[in-house]
Amino acid sequence: MPFENVIHPAFSPHSRPSKYPVAGAGTATVHDVLRGRLSRLLVGGPLESCIPTDAGGITATDVTVPTAGSGFYYLVRGRNACGTGTYGATSAGAPRISNVCP
């Protein structure tokens, strides 16, 4: 099942289907949603939070409102019987690593 929404009360939901669906991955795919501050564009930094998803693992609701003049970034990775995905890579090709989400 593809990830469907990151919902923030101040903005419309952002949808992102799975880019690489895997046959045989089953229906137990869940998603980890990592939130960080735009002022600290550093994955693995001290100001990150893991936004919980619903029971189906397809919607995450973030109720935290950024302070005036600031904002958040969100990174999403999938987990299923095949393993855990990544948060992508930096422009230098190094993996983005965070231990905030399980």
C-alpha positions as CSV (number, residue, x, y, z in Angstrom):
1,M,0.0,0.0,0.0
2,P,1.5,3.4,-0.9
3,F,2.0,6.1,1.6
4,E,-0.9,8.6,1.2
5,N,-0.7,11.7,3.4
6,V,1.3,13.9,5.7
7,I,-1.3,16.2,7.2
8,H,-0.6,19.5,8.9
9,P,-3.6,21.6,10.1
10,A,-2.2,24.8,8.5
11,F,-1.6,23.2,5.1
12,S,-3.2,20.9,2.7
13,P,-2.2,17.2,2.8
14,H,0.9,16.2,0.8
15,S,0.6,12.9,-1.0
16,R,3.4,10.7,-2.2
17,P,2.8,7.2,-3.7
18,S,5.4,4.5,-3.4
19,K,8.0,5.2,-6.1
20,Y,9.2,1.6,-6.3
21,P,6.4,-0.8,-5.4
22,V,7.8,-4.3,-4.8
23,A,5.8,-7.4,-5.8
24,G,5.4,-9.8,-2.8
25,A,6.1,-7.1,-0.2
26,G,2.7,-7.8,1.2
27,T,0.2,-5.4,2.7
28,A,2.2,-4.9,5.9
29,T,4.1,-1.9,4.5
30,V,4.3,1.0,7.0
31,H,6.0,4.3,6.7
32,D,8.3,6.3,9.0
33,V,7.8,10.0,8.8
34,L,10.8,12.1,9.9
35,R,10.3,15.8,10.6
36,G,13.1,18.3,11.0
37,R,13.5,22.1,11.1
38,L,14.4,23.9,7.9
39,S,16.9,26.0,9.8
40,R,18.8,22.7,10.5
41,L,18.8,20.9,7.2
42,L,20.7,18.1,8.8
43,V,19.3,14.6,8.9
44,G,20.4,12.9,12.1
45,G,20.4,16.2,14.0
46,P,19.1,16.9,17.5
47,L,15.9,18.7,16.4
48,E,14.1,15.8,14.6
49,S,10.9,14.1,15.5
50,C,9.2,10.9,14.3
51,I,5.6,11.7,13.3
52,P,3.4,8.6,14.1
53,T,1.3,7.1,11.3
54,D,-2.2,5.8,11.6
55,A,-2.9,2.1,12.2
56,G,-2.7,1.4,8.5
57,G,0.6,3.2,8.2
58,I,-0.7,5.4,5.4
59,T,-1.4,8.8,7.0
60,A,0.7,10.8,9.4
61,T,-0.7,13.9,11.1
62,D,1.6,16.6,12.4
63,V,-0.1,19.0,14.8
64,T,3.0,21.0,15.6
65,V,2.9,24.5,14.2
66,P,6.2,26.1,13.2
67,T,7.1,29.4,14.7
68,A,6.8,32.5,12.5
69,G,9.5,32.6,9.9
70,S,10.4,29.0,10.3
71,G,9.3,25.7,8.8
72,F,9.6,21.9,8.7
73,Y,10.9,19.3,6.2
74,Y,9.6,15.8,6.0
75,L,11.3,12.6,4.9
76,V,9.5,9.3,4.5
77,R,10.8,5.8,4.2
78,G,8.9,2.5,4.0
79,R,9.3,-0.7,6.0
80,N,7.9,-4.1,5.2
81,A,8.8,-7.8,5.1
82,C,11.6,-7.1,2.6
83,G,13.3,-4.6,4.9
84,T,13.6,-1.0,5.8
85,G,14.0,1.7,3.1
86,T,16.2,4.8,3.4
87,Y,15.6,8.5,3.7
88,G,17.6,8.9,0.5
89,A,21.1,10.3,0.1
90,T,22.9,13.6,0.4
91,S,24.1,15.5,-2.7
92,A,27.5,13.8,-2.1
93,G,25.9,10.4,-2.2
94,A,26.1,9.6,1.5
95,P,23.0,7.9,3.0
96,R,20.8,10.1,5.2
97,I,20.7,8.4,8.6
98,S,18.5,9.1,11.6
99,N,17.7,7.0,14.6
100,V,14.6,9.0,15.6
101,C,12.1,6.7,14.0
102,P,12.2,3.0,15.0
